[in-house]
Amino acid sequence: MSHIVTVQEAVTAFADWMEPTDAELDAIELELPAILADVDLVDAEIAALERIPGELEARRIRRARRKALAAQVALLNQAAGTSLPGDAA
């Protein structure tokens, strides 16, 4: 007979006192546009894998890649406290 034993770290990892801090939540909110852009890119790549890739899928992937890169640039500029002239990022 095998016994089921819990691992203390796994059990306490989600304890009430382990909630994210306000600073951590603010950091997540700041990175959310980049995260969502990356999710869109992965969705476009998955959609291209599910069917024979054509021009439409290639455009969708390029558009998602540009959006993800722009979100990363905006995040980096915001973290550095700078922005490109005319808000090009």
TANORUR-V738234 format. One line per field, one symbol per residue. ss: DSSP state (@ for helix, = for strand, . for the rest). phi: phi as a letter, one per 20 degrees, with the letter a starting at -180 (. if undefined). burial: I if it has 9 or more other C-alpha atoms within 8 Angstrom, else O. Layout:
BEGIN
ss: ???
phi: ???
burial: ???
END
This chain:
BEGIN
ss: .......@@@@@...@@@...@@@@@@@@@@@@@@@@@@@@@@@@@@@@@....@@@@@@@@@@@@@@@@@@@@@@@@@@....@@@..
phi: .deeceegfffefdfgfdffffffffffffeggffffffffffffffffebffcfffffffffffffffffffffffffemcbfgmlfe
burial: OOOOOOOOOOIOOOOOOOOOOOOOIOOOOOIOOIOOIIOIIOOIIOIIOOOOIOOOIIOIIOOIIOIIOIIIIIIOIIOOOOIOOOOOO
END
